[in-house]
Amino acid sequence: MSQRNAPRGQRPTLKISEIPPPDSSIKHVDNVHIVLTEAYCPAGHNLISDDNETFDGYPGIRLKISDDTKSGILFVSPFHGDGTKQGEQNWKTGQKLHVSCPYCDAPIPRLAGCHCDPQSDVDGDLLKLYTTPALKDSHIMAFCNVWGCPRSRTIDNWNLVSEYFCGELTD
């Protein structure tokens, strides 16, 4: 039963068990939030550490972002769906940016295209960070590289965790 089909005033009963799994680096906090506790570049550097800027007490994801003229360090909220950022933010809304690891400069790999805004001629890319040290596509989070685009995805053990918690998946 999807949230749209639930009886009025009631939340649906979702029966997918253990999403995310207990050993996951993605945490379900207070039955409300998905929080990433690990995020790895393609070379294996963990972009979440205790010395990063924090968001409600959780360390953010450290990224290097750049365009053709400047670069900076950006901290992105580890909460899925939260667009809060700290650090370098002098970018234009709709600007497509290069995103890389702040430790080794490895480009963050592309997962898929993103059609950010139907009114815009800019199409972004969903870039992927791995959520386990194994660096497998079955455990990733993805975000758009266009400044201001809110789209992101969280995939854990091939489950679209973000869609599950938004009530868009049922058993």
C-alpha positions in Angstrom: 0.0 0.0 0.0 1.5 3.3 -1.0 1.1 6.5 1.1 -1.3 7.8 -1.5 -3.6 4.8 -1.1 -3.6 4.7 2.7 -6.9 5.3 4.5 -7.4 9.0 5.2 -5.5 10.1 8.3 -3.5 6.8 8.5 0.1 6.1 7.5 0.6 2.9 5.5 2.1 -0.1 7.0 5.3 -0.8 5.2 6.5 -4.4 5.5 10.0 -4.3 4.1 12.2 -5.7 6.8 15.5 -4.4 8.0 16.0 -1.5 5.6 18.6 -0.4 6.0 20.4 -3.6 7.3 21.9 -3.4 10.8 25.5 -3.4 9.5 24.8 -0.6 7.0 26.6 2.8 7.0 23.2 4.4 6.5 21.2 4.9 9.6 17.5 5.4 10.1 17.3 7.9 13.0 14.1 8.3 15.1 12.0 6.7 12.3 12.3 9.9 10.4 15.8 10.5 8.8 18.3 8.7 6.7 21.8 9.7 7.9 24.9 8.7 6.1 27.8 7.8 8.4 30.3 6.8 5.7 30.8 8.1 2.1 33.8 7.1 0.0 35.4 8.5 -3.1 36.4 6.0 -5.9 39.9 5.8 -4.4 38.5 4.8 -1.0 38.9 8.0 1.1 36.1 8.4 3.6 34.6 11.8 3.1 32.8 11.8 6.5 35.0 12.4 9.5 34.6 13.8 13.0 36.6 17.0 12.1 34.1 17.9 9.3 31.5 20.7 9.8 28.4 19.2 11.5 24.7 19.2 10.8 22.5 18.6 13.9 25.5 16.9 15.5 26.4 14.6 12.6 29.6 15.3 10.5 28.9 16.4 6.9 30.3 15.0 3.6 33.4 16.9 2.6 33.7 17.5 -1.2 35.9 19.6 -3.4 33.8 21.6 -6.0 35.0 23.7 -8.8 34.2 25.4 -12.1 36.6 26.7 -14.7 37.8 29.6 -12.6 37.7 28.7 -8.9 37.4 25.8 -6.4 36.5 25.3 -2.8 35.6 22.9 -0.1 31.9 22.2 0.6 30.3 20.2 3.4 27.0 18.7 2.5 24.5 17.5 5.0 24.6 13.7 5.7 20.8 13.7 6.0 19.1 12.4 2.9 16.9 15.1 1.3 18.5 17.9 3.3 20.0 20.5 1.0 21.9 22.3 3.8 25.6 23.1 2.9 28.5 24.7 4.7 31.7 26.1 3.2 32.3 27.5 -0.3 28.9 28.6 -1.7 29.7 31.3 -4.3 28.0 29.5 -7.2 25.1 30.5 -9.4 21.9 28.5 -9.1 21.7 26.2 -12.1 25.5 26.1 -12.5 27.0 22.7 -13.3 30.0 22.0 -11.1 33.0 19.6 -11.1 33.0 17.5 -7.9 36.0 15.6 -6.7 37.6 14.1 -3.6 39.2 16.8 -1.4 42.0 14.4 -0.5 43.1 12.9 -3.9 41.2 15.0 -6.5 39.7 11.9 -8.0 36.5 12.9 -9.9 33.3 11.7 -8.2 31.9 9.2 -10.8 28.6 9.7 -12.7 25.7 7.3 -12.0 23.1 8.7 -14.3 21.8 11.9 -15.9 19.6 14.3 -13.9 16.9 16.4 -15.5 17.1 19.1 -12.9 14.6 21.7 -14.1 12.3 21.2 -17.1 12.4 25.0 -17.6 16.2 25.0 -17.8 18.5 23.8 -20.6 21.0 22.5 -18.1 21.0 18.8 -17.4 23.1 17.7 -14.5 24.6 14.4 -13.6 23.8 12.3 -10.5 27.2 11.6 -9.0 27.8 8.6 -6.8 29.6 8.1 -3.5 30.1 4.7 -2.0 28.6 4.1 1.4 30.9 1.1 2.3 34.7 0.7 1.9 34.0 -2.1 -0.6 33.2 0.5 -3.2 30.4 -1.4 -4.8 27.4 0.0 -6.8 25.0 -1.9 -4.5 25.8 0.6 -1.7 25.8 4.2 -2.9 24.3 7.6 -2.5 23.9 9.9 -5.4 23.5 13.6 -5.7 23.2 16.1 -8.6 26.2 18.3 -9.6 24.1 21.3 -10.6 24.1 23.9 -7.8 20.6 24.2 -6.3 19.2 20.9 -7.7 17.7 19.0 -4.8 17.7 15.5 -6.3 19.5 12.7 -4.6 19.2 9.0 -4.1 20.3 6.5 -1.4 20.8 2.9 -2.4 21.7 0.2 0.1 22.1 -3.4 -0.8 20.4 -2.6 -4.1 17.3 -1.3 -2.2 16.3 2.3 -2.9 16.3 3.3 0.7 15.3 6.9 0.0 12.1 5.9 -1.8 11.2 3.4 0.9 11.3 6.0 3.6 9.4 8.5 1.5 6.6 6.0 1.3 7.0 5.3 -2.4 7.8 1.6 -2.1 5.7 -1.2 -0.6 6.2 -4.9 -0.2 
